[in-house]
Amino acid sequence: MINSIGQIKKNYPLNKFCPMLLYFFIALILVTFFSIYFISPVPCLKIVTEDNNELLLKTDVSEFQITHIHSVAKSLVKDFYEIHNFSLIIQNRMEYHDYGAGLPTANLEENFQIADGKMVLAGLNYEFKEIRIMVGRYSDQKIVFANETISLKDIADPGQMVILKPGKKSKLF
């Protein structure tokens, strides 16, 4: 076949299919990346009752706090946790404002310090497969996430046991 300027034009059968193959491979790559992104698991925190009834599921959670009012000191206590390998909850820090029965003291703990008017116990590294909390009437227990705070009294009755369990969930399902 000769074109308008006298050159011989070779007609390859792939010329028609090349753009189609290119679009197919681009679509395949995009679908693969989106599938990996949405199917790959993210850490989650399940809050269940003793009968394993799910009360709440928070996805894409790697760190959270549990706060409560101490029964003796009557001041706020904050426990800091992180989810590790989708299967463990690790307590790494504790903060409180006043001494009280059951709270650590400076002479017992080596990672104890006082900063900004708070007593801070850092580097705890306590591991839990789950955390069981009896919902109290007056302790004002809350779970604090990066941008949300949930009062345990809002999801369970006082006197009811709630269990915090680590897990994993896909972003899509």
N, C-alpha and C positions, 0 to 999 in steps of 0.2 A: 504494500500500500504506500502511495507517495502522497506527501502532504502538499500544501499550497506553495511552498518554496522549493520544492523539488527534492526534499530529503525523503529517504525511505523510512517510513514509520513502521516499527515492529509492533505488532499487536500481541501483547502478552495477555494471557487469560487472567493473570492475577491483577491487572490494572483495575478491573472492575471490582474485585473483592478486597483490595488493600484497604480502602477506607473503612469498609465494613469490618474487617479483621481488627483494625486499629480501634474502632469504637467498641468492639466486643471485648478486647483486652483491657481497655480503660474501664469499661463497666465491670468486668470481672475483678479488677484490682480494687475499685471502689466498694463493691459488694463485700469483698474479703476484709478490707479494713473496717468497714462499718460492722460487719459480723463479729470480728474480733473485739471491737470496742464495746458493743452492746452485750455480747455474750460473756465477756470476761467478768469474773465475779468481783464484787465490791464488799467490804466488810459491812455487817449490819448488826443491830442490837435488837433482840427479840425480848419483849416483856410479856411474860406468860403467868398464868395462875398455877397453883399447885396441881390442878387437874389438866394442865397443859393447854388450857384455852388461851389463845393468843389475844392479848389486850392491845398491843401496839407493836409495830415493826418500823424501825428507823433504818433506812438504807444509807449507804455511803457515809458511815460513821466510823471514824478511826479513834477519836478521843471524845470523852465526855466527863462530866463531874456528877457526883451525888452530893447534894447539900442537905443539911438538916440542922435543927436547933438542938443543941446538947441538953439533955434532961437535967443535969446538975448546974452547969455553968450558964445555961439559958442564953448561949451565944451561938452564932453561926459557925458550923464546921463544914469545910469543903474537902472532899476526897476526889483526887484526880486519877482517871483511868484511861487506858488505851486498849484497843483490841489488837491482839497479836496473832498472826497466822490464821485468822478466822476461827480460832478455837480456844483462845485464852483471853481473859481479861486481866490486865496487869495494873495494879495500883502503884503509881509512881510517886505520889506526893499527897500531903495532907496539910491543910491550913486551918488555923483557928485563932481566936482573939483572946480567950481567957483560959486559965487552967481549970480543970474539973476532973472529977473521978473518971478514970479510964482513959484520959488523954495523956499522951506521952510528955515527958519532961526533959529538960535540957541535960541533966546528968545521966540519963539512961540511954539516950540516943546520940550517936556520933554525927548524924546528918541534920541535927537540929540547929535552927538559927532563928533569930528574931529580925524581921525586916518589915518596914512600913507599919509598925504597930501590930504585926501578925506573927504568930509562931508558925514556922514552916518546917515540916519534916520532909526532906527530899530524899530521892534515891532509894525508895522503899523496895521496889521490884517484887511485890507480893503477887503471886499468880493464883487466879481463880478460874475454874471451869464454868462457874455460874455464881451469881451473887443473889442471895435470898434476903428479902427485906420485908419485915412485918410493917404494914402501913399503920402509922401512928395517928392519934387524934391531934396531938399538940406539937409534934416534932417538925411539921412542915417540910417533909421530905420532897426533894425535887431532883429531877434529872436534867442537867443543863448540857445542851449541845451547842455547837458553834453559833447558831442563830435562833435557837428555840429553847424554851424552858417548859418542862412538863411537871406538874405537881402530881405526885402519886395519888393524892386524894381525889383527883379528877378522873382517874382511870380505874381505881379500886376503892373498896370500902375500908374504913379503919378496922384494924384487926385481921384483914386479909393478907395472906402471904403473896408477894409477887416475886418472880424470879427473872433476873436479867441474864440472858444467854447470848454469847457471841455467835455469829454465823456468817454465811456468805449468801449473796443473792446476785443474780445477773441484773444489769441495768435495764434490760428490756422486759423481764418478767417479774 
